[in-house]
Amino acid sequence: MSQYLLVFALAFIVTAIATPVSIKIAPKIGAMDVPKDDRRMHKKPMPVLGGPAIYLGILVSAFFLIREDSVYHEQFLGIFIAGTLMLIVGIVDDIRDRGLPAKVKLLGQLVCAFILWHYSLRFSGMANFFSSDPEAYIVFPGWLSLIITMLWIVAITNTINLIDGLDGLAAGVVFIACLSIAYVCTIHGRSETKYMIVAMAGACLGFLIYNFNPAKIFMGDSGALLLGLLLASVSMVGDTPTKSVTLFSTILPMIILALPIFDTVFAMIRRILSHRSFMEADKGHLHHRIIAMGFGQRRTVLVIYCICAILGIAGVLWTLQLKLEALALIFIAGTLMFIFLGTRIDINDQIAAREEAAHVNEPRGRIEPVREKVEEIDVS
């Protein structure tokens, strides 16, 4: 246990020290998020270079992960190679005024996914749940393994990137997910994976010191894409597609990350129905809808934290074979998401249209009186 605490502390301290450096460097290299449209929640330019600080915090803990005597030495090496490339893509996107084209970012994600696949981080098969033999599994052909692996990595990577819309939201969601996965690693004795997960948790918490509302720096694509890639890849550490590995690499992450996954799918459906590109940003995400109900940024983020924590506990219960209890928690979390997201989507995206008329998008002069009233209510 002391080793894991050391990994967590190192990642936390290094990221906490490196983040102020990123804040000072960001304006000098043009890594600033300027509020050019109503979709952005901030009103002034903000540094958007959190990725390097998070990466450095995880990298310092790497000597616990990449050891010559480690069974999964090659896989962890592949994770850091792909993670470095993903970080570079994110930094370039953060520096460019209009960011990288969506196709270029997707290409970078596919290249990273191929690197991971090359280093044996792949879905090489799945457990045969119709067999009574716990070791029975179905082996995928190489081409199918590559396709499934790429789809999984790209999907989870973009899921984390799309939820990064409020101060501290993405970092906190990943932190909660890491804690849940770390606990499952303890139960199943996956010590190698636990090192990486604990390092990610420490880095996220160290970054949250400066990223929670009111934020001094944004994570940016460099941080969100990196964390998404790491979450997608670390769950695949292992080599034999037994039932336990299948559970850990697919079912568990899907339960724990159900909120950002559902929000991403919901956004894609919403944009397709409104005849927009599914890569086009809008203000119909879960956090936008909660804010439109009258919650502030902090309360909105805390609400989402609570839902993610419920799903994290559900994932842990599922691995303990307490599936009925897990399904009950999933139902509760799903009900909360359903309430906040609304019950109807149409091609005109009426919910998003109402949000644009709400205080979130109104000119600053019109919302100041509303904010003053809200603050008076909060104080009383």
Phi, psi and omega in degrees: 000324181297326178295318180293322177296323178295316178300314179299313183295318179298312180297320180296310184294314182297316179293320180296328178280322184284333183298315176301328176295318177298324179298322181283326182284325187308311180295331183287334181252004177084016179273069182234139177261106181265127181290096182262350181215174183284348181291331182282143184271343182264159185249354181224159179302138183230141173300141183224065185219049182281338184303311181301321180293317178295316180298317181296319179299320179288322184295323180300329179275003187293334182293343173281338187264312184264086179244145183299329182271003181286138179296327184250033180305313183295320181294317179293327175298317177298322179298317182286329175294311179295321179296321178296315179297319180294324177298316181297316178300317180294320179296315178300319179295321180291328183282321182294140183303314182255010180073173176283149174301147183303324181293324180292317178296320178296320178298317177299320178294321179293321178296316177298319179296321178294321177300315179298317178299319179297327180268028173069017171266091190206163170269093182275353179173187178217155180293144176271094185287352178270357180256146178282346180280117182295342181264359181286133180209162180255125182271131178275144170294160185305315183296321180289321177300317180295315182296312182296318180298315180296316180299317181297312184293315179296319182296310182292322179301313181286333177299314179291323181294321183287334181277353182280075184237352179226162179302122174077003186289303183295316181298319180291320178297316179294322178300314179296318178298318180296319178299317180296314181293323179298320179294320177294323177300321178296319181295318186263005176069030179268074186294323182297313180294325183297325178302312181295316181297317179295321177297318178296319179297316179297318180295318179297318180293320177297325179285328181297337177303324183255350187256341180287149185301130358278123187287146174260346180204149175260155179292320182071176178295330181298325179273317184293315179295321179297310181295321178298317179297317181294318178297320181291323187274323186292334179289345181263004179297124185141176183224335184256118183284063176280178181297322181292322179290319177299319178299314185289323187275339184233300187296312182299309178300325181292326177287311184295323181260024184300323182295305179295328178295313180296320179297322178293313179298318179300318180295319180296316179297317181299317183287324178294318180294332179265012176060039174245161176295137181289351176269355182281132181285150176210187181244039179253010181290166183304315183293328176294321183290323178294318177298320180296341178279355177114000178280148172278178181299313183299312182294324177298314179297319180293324176298315180293323174304315182296318179296318179295324178295320177300316179292325176298317177295321178299319178297320178296315180298324180296318179291338177271011180066019174265066190288326179296315178295320179296317179296325178297317179291322177297321178296318179297312179297319179296322178297317179297317179296321180297320179296315183287324182284338184095168186254359187218136172234133174230176187293340179268358179053062185299326181297313179296325179295321178294325178295323180293335177271350181278182186292343182297323187251000183286157178303152187301324182295333183274340185262348182300314178299323179297316181296321180297320179294319179297318180295322179296321178295318181297320182292320181289000000 
